[in-house]
Amino acid sequence: MAFSLAAGVLFAVAGSAEEADFIVRLNEAREAVFSGPGKAYFDGPFSKSFYARYPARLSQCLKSGGVAEPAGFDMLLKLAGDGSVEAAQVNPHSPVATCYRDLTKKDVFPPPPSPGFWVPVSIRFSTE
């Protein structure tokens, strides 16, 4: 099973107000990492730090969480000025996504371009 991390644009139809808010914030965060300081941060220090933890953490969550959401999940991280995680959200919710979110809440990443910076993370599963 292969995994990928992406910051691609995805516009989806929301099923609830909470999901709609998540999708709006996710799309805003994706736009913020497409250019300028957000792009340099996402493509450089954030991705390097995130990928260093990604394989072991995902493996741990897959082992303890059971079956993953077939397509994967999206996660939003709100980072403080020092890079600590102020908030973390996932959609759709699944045991694996919740496990991954909860472990990631404890991380400290390199300082973002500004306090309160939202970082989009898309975890996708494939059989390739």
Backbone as numpy.savetxt, mean C-alpha at the origin, in Angstrom:
# Nx Ny Nz CAx CAy CAz Cx Cy Cz
3.72 -18.60 -7.30 2.88 -17.43 -7.30 3.77 -16.20 -7.30
3.57 -15.28 -8.22 4.36 -14.06 -8.31 3.58 -12.91 -7.68
4.30 -11.92 -7.19 3.69 -10.77 -6.55 4.25 -9.50 -7.18
3.47 -8.43 -7.15 3.97 -7.18 -7.70 3.48 -6.01 -6.87
4.23 -4.93 -6.92 3.90 -3.68 -6.26 3.78 -2.65 -7.37
2.69 -1.90 -7.37 2.49 -0.94 -8.45 1.83 0.31 -7.94
2.01 1.37 -8.70 1.34 2.64 -8.40 0.57 3.07 -9.63
-0.11 2.16 -10.26 -0.86 2.45 -11.47 -2.19 3.11 -11.16
-2.77 3.74 -12.16 -4.06 4.39 -11.99 -5.16 3.35 -12.11
-6.07 3.38 -11.18 -7.19 2.45 -11.18 -8.42 3.22 -10.73
-9.40 3.29 -11.57 -10.65 3.91 -11.20 -11.68 2.82 -11.11
-12.32 2.70 -9.96 -13.26 1.62 -9.72 -14.58 2.17 -9.21
-15.58 1.35 -9.30 -16.89 1.70 -8.79 -16.96 1.24 -7.34
-17.32 2.12 -6.47 -17.35 1.82 -5.04 -18.69 1.24 -4.63
-18.66 0.35 -3.64 -19.88 -0.29 -3.16 -20.41 0.34 -1.88
-19.60 1.11 -1.15 -20.04 1.73 0.09 -19.36 3.08 0.22
-19.84 3.88 1.17 -19.24 5.20 1.40 -17.79 5.06 1.83
-17.50 4.09 2.70 -16.12 3.86 3.15 -15.23 3.47 1.98
-15.75 2.58 1.15 -14.98 2.15 -0.02 -14.79 3.30 -1.00
-15.82 4.12 -1.17 -15.72 5.28 -2.06 -14.66 6.24 -1.57
-14.62 6.52 -0.26 -13.60 7.39 0.31 -12.21 6.81 0.08
-12.08 5.50 0.27 -10.79 4.84 0.06 -10.34 5.02 -1.39
-11.23 4.80 -2.33 -10.88 4.89 -3.75 -10.49 6.31 -4.13
-11.21 7.30 -3.61 -10.86 8.70 -3.89 -9.46 8.99 -3.35
-9.20 8.62 -2.10 -7.89 8.87 -1.50 -6.80 8.09 -2.23
-7.09 6.85 -2.64 -6.12 6.04 -3.38 -5.75 6.72 -4.70
-6.74 7.18 -5.43 -6.46 7.85 -6.70 -5.69 9.15 -6.51
-6.00 9.90 -5.45 -5.25 11.13 -5.15 -3.79 10.80 -4.81
-3.59 9.74 -4.03 -2.23 9.34 -3.67 -1.46 8.88 -4.90
-2.12 8.17 -5.79 -1.46 7.73 -7.02 -1.04 8.92 -7.86
-1.89 9.91 -7.96 -1.53 11.12 -8.71 -0.33 11.81 -8.09
-0.25 11.81 -6.76 0.85 12.48 -6.05 2.19 11.80 -6.27
2.20 10.52 -6.63 3.47 9.82 -6.86 3.81 9.67 -8.35
3.09 10.37 -9.20 3.37 10.31 -10.63 4.40 11.33 -11.09
4.63 12.39 -10.30 5.58 13.41 -10.73 6.15 14.16 -9.53
7.19 14.92 -9.79 7.79 15.77 -8.77 8.34 15.02 -7.58
8.31 15.68 -6.40 8.89 15.08 -5.20 8.22 13.75 -4.82
6.92 13.62 -5.08 6.22 12.38 -4.76 6.75 11.21 -5.58
7.02 11.44 -6.86 7.54 10.39 -7.74 8.94 9.99 -7.32
9.79 10.99 -7.06 11.17 10.70 -6.65 11.18 9.91 -5.34
10.30 10.27 -4.42 10.22 9.58 -3.14 9.71 8.14 -3.32
8.62 7.98 -4.06 8.02 6.66 -4.24 8.97 5.73 -5.00
9.53 6.22 -6.10 10.41 5.39 -6.93 11.74 5.09 -6.26
12.17 5.96 -5.34 13.48 5.80 -4.71 13.41 5.25 -3.30
13.52 6.13 -2.31 13.66 5.66 -0.93 12.48 4.84 -0.39
11.25 5.21 -0.75 10.12 4.44 -0.25 10.14 3.02 -0.79
10.23 2.88 -2.12 10.20 1.54 -2.72 11.34 0.67 -2.24
12.53 1.25 -2.09 13.68 0.48 -1.60 13.39 -0.05 -0.20
12.87 0.79 0.66 12.57 0.39 2.03 11.41 -0.61 2.07
10.37 -0.34 1.30 9.19 -1.21 1.28 9.55 -2.60 0.76
10.26 -2.65 -0.36 10.61 -3.94 -0.96 11.53 -4.77 -0.08
12.32 -4.14 0.77 13.20 -4.88 1.67 12.40 -5.73 2.65
11.19 -5.30 2.98 10.35 -6.01 3.95 9.27 -6.86 3.28
8.96 -6.55 2.06 7.79 -7.08 1.36 7.73 -8.61 1.26
8.74 -9.32 0.75 8.60 -10.77 0.54 8.36 -11.56 1.83
9.17 -11.31 2.85 9.02 -12.06 4.11 7.69 -11.75 4.76
7.30 -10.50 4.74 6.04 -10.09 5.38 4.86 -10.73 4.66
4.85 -10.68 3.35 3.74 -11.26 2.60 3.67 -12.77 2.83
4.82 -13.42 2.84 4.86 -14.85 3.09 4.28 -15.17 4.47
4.67 -14.39 5.47 4.14 -14.57 6.83 2.62 -14.43 6.85
2.10 -13.42 6.18 0.66 -13.19 6.18 -0.09 -14.26 5.39
0.49 -14.73 4.31 -0.15 -15.80 3.55 -0.21 -17.08 4.36
0.83 -17.37 5.14 0.86 -18.58 5.96 -0.14 -18.48 7.12
-0.23 -17.32 7.73 -1.09 -17.18 8.91 -2.50 -16.74 8.58
-2.70 -16.13 7.40 -3.99 -15.56 7.09 -4.90 -16.40 6.22
-4.40 -17.52 5.73 -5.24 -18.34 4.88 -5.24 -17.84 3.45
-6.38 -17.89 2.83 -6.52 -17.56 1.42 -6.53 -16.04 1.23
-5.76 -15.57 0.27 -5.70 -14.15 -0.05 -6.84 -13.77 -0.99
-7.17 -12.49 -1.01 -8.09 -11.97 -2.00 -7.50 -12.33 -3.36
-8.26 -13.00 -4.25 -7.69 -13.52 -5.49 -6.91 -12.49 -6.32
-7.40 -11.28 -6.42 -6.73 -10.29 -7.24 -5.66 -9.52 -6.47
-5.66 -9.61 -5.15 -4.73 -8.83 -4.35 -5.49 -7.77 -3.57
-4.77 -6.72 -3.20 -5.39 -5.64 -2.44 -4.60 -4.36 -2.62
-5.24 -3.26 -2.29 -4.60 -1.95 -2.29 -4.44 -1.50 -0.85
-3.35 -0.80 -0.59 -3.09 -0.28 0.74 -2.70 1.18 0.62
-3.16 1.97 1.55 -2.78 3.37 1.66 -2.06 3.57 2.96
-0.91 4.22 2.90 -0.14 4.54 4.10 -0.03 6.05 4.23
-0.41 6.56 5.37 -0.23 7.98 5.66 1.02 8.09 6.53
2.03 8.80 6.00 3.31 8.89 6.69 3.49 10.23 7.38
4.02 10.18 8.59 4.37 11.38 9.33 5.66 11.96 8.73
6.03 13.13 9.15 7.23 13.78 8.64 8.50 12.97 8.86
8.53 12.13 9.91 9.71 11.30 10.18 9.64 9.95 9.49
8.58 9.69 8.73 8.43 8.43 8.00 7.66 7.36 8.74
7.26 7.63 9.98 6.45 6.64 10.70 5.05 6.60 10.10
4.41 5.46 10.25 3.08 5.26 9.67 2.03 5.80 10.64
1.32 6.84 10.21 0.25 7.43 11.02 -1.07 6.68 10.84
-1.29 6.17 9.63 -2.53 5.46 9.32 -2.25 4.49 8.19
-2.99 3.39 8.19 -2.89 2.40 7.12 -4.28 1.84 6.86
-4.63 1.78 5.59 -5.94 1.28 5.18 -5.75 0.26 4.07
-6.62 -0.74 4.00 -6.59 -1.71 2.91 -7.98 -1.87 2.33
-8.00 -2.29 1.07 -9.25 -2.58 0.38 -8.94 -3.51 -0.78
-9.64 -4.60 -0.96 -10.67 -5.12 -0.09 -10.04 -5.73 1.17
-10.86 -5.88 2.18 -10.42 -6.49 3.42 -10.38 -8.00 3.25
-9.32 -8.60 3.74 -9.17 -10.06 3.78 -8.21 -10.34 4.92
-8.12 -11.57 5.38 -7.16 -11.86 6.45 -5.72 -11.50 6.06
-5.34 -11.77 4.82 -3.98 -11.46 4.38 -3.76 -9.96 4.32
-4.71 -9.23 3.76 -4.58 -7.77 3.67 -4.52 -7.14 5.05
-5.36 -7.61 5.95 -5.39 -7.07 7.31 -4.07 -7.37 8.04
-3.56 -8.58 7.89 -2.27 -8.95 8.48 -1.17 -8.03 7.96
-1.14 -7.85 6.64 -0.10 -7.03 6.02 -0.19 -5.59 6.50
-1.40 -5.06 6.55 -1.61 -3.70 7.03 -1.13 -3.55 8.47
-1.51 -4.48 9.32 -1.15 -4.39 10.73 0.36 -4.45 10.95
1.05 -5.29 10.20 2.51 -5.35 10.31 3.16 -4.08 9.79
2.61 -3.53 8.72 3.19 -2.33 8.10 2.97 -1.09 8.97
1.92 -1.08 9.78 1.68 0.06 10.67 2.85 0.32 11.61
3.65 -0.70 11.87 4.77 -0.58 12.80 6.04 -0.06 12.13
6.04 0.06 10.80 7.24 0.44 10.05 7.54 1.93 10.16
8.79 2.24 9.90 9.22 3.63 9.72 9.97 3.65 8.39
9.50 4.49 7.49 10.09 4.62 6.16 10.95 5.89 6.12
11.73 6.07 5.07 12.46 7.34 4.94 11.46 8.51 4.97
11.88 9.65 5.49 10.96 10.79 5.56 10.37 11.14 4.18
9.05 11.35 4.12 8.39 11.67 2.85 8.58 13.14 2.49
8.11 13.54 1.29 8.23 14.94 0.87 7.56 15.93 1.81
6.51 15.48 2.50 5.80 16.36 3.44 5.09 15.50 4.48
4.87 16.06 5.68 4.12 15.31 6.69 2.70 15.03 6.19
2.15 13.90 6.57 0.80 13.55 6.14 0.74 13.06 4.71
1.88 12.65 4.16 1.97 12.18 2.76 1.37 10.78 2.66
0.42 10.63 1.74 -0.23 9.33 1.51 0.52 8.58 0.41
0.85 7.32 0.68 1.54 6.48 -0.29 0.62 5.33 -0.69
0.39 5.16 -2.00 -0.44 4.04 -2.47 0.42 2.81 -2.73
-0.07 1.67 -2.32 0.63 0.41 -2.58 -0.42 -0.58 -3.10
-0.12 -1.20 -4.23 -1.00 -2.22 -4.78 -0.26 -3.55 -4.76
-0.84 -4.51 -4.09 -0.28 -5.87 -4.01 -1.16 -6.74 -4.91
-0.56 -7.34 -5.91 -1.30 -8.17 -6.85 -0.75 -9.57 -6.84
-1.62 -10.55 -6.97 -1.23 -11.95 -7.01 -1.43 -12.47 -8.42
-0.49 -13.27 -8.88 -0.65 -13.91 -10.18 -0.04 -15.30 -10.11
-0.39 -16.13 -11.05 0.10 -17.51 -11.07 1.25 -17.68 -12.04
1.76 -16.61 -12.58 2.85 -16.69 -13.55 4.17 -17.01 -12.89
